[in-house]
Structures are given as structure tokens and as C-alpha cells.
Amino acid sequence: MRYVVELQATVTRFDAVASSPYNLTLVRRVIKKRSASARRVTLRPNGRLLGRRRKLRVRIEVTATDAAGNVRVVRRTLNARR
């Protein structure tokens, strides 16, 4: 199994007419897992990407790929504070 874990946020700019949601990947981790046990992943984004915001809405996206090439994507959205 191979897992790709991403922490995504939305960037809005003054000159952007329509910004797509969660268009910035803050952190990305790749895990190659051989055992069936649970795994904990720490996602710590760079402070420059967050700016001065104290609260933000982020999305965690986990992509799992098995040996046969089957892909499953799971997304969860949460409110985060610094």
C-alpha cells in the first residue's frame, strides 16, 4: 500500500475573479506501508504559506494505492487554529 496525505487550503487574491476551492497544497507526505497497523502522520505547514491568519478551513486528502494499482481518495474538511 502507498498513501499520499495532503493538507490543502484555499488561496484568494484580489485580482482573481473565481478561485477554485483548496487550490494550495500546504503539506504533502508519502507513506509506503507494509503492515496492517495504524499509522500517525504529522502535517506541519510552512508558516509563510499560512500568513497572519489564526483560523482557516483546511482539507485533508488521503490517496491510497494498492499493488494492483487500485486508487481510493478520501477527503475530510475541518477548521484549524494556530
Buried (B, 14 or more C-beta within 10 A) or exposed (E): EEBBBBBBBBEEEEEEEEEEEBEEBBBEEEEEEEEEEEEEEEBEBEEEEBEEEEEBEBBBBBBBBEEEEEEEEEEEEEEBEE
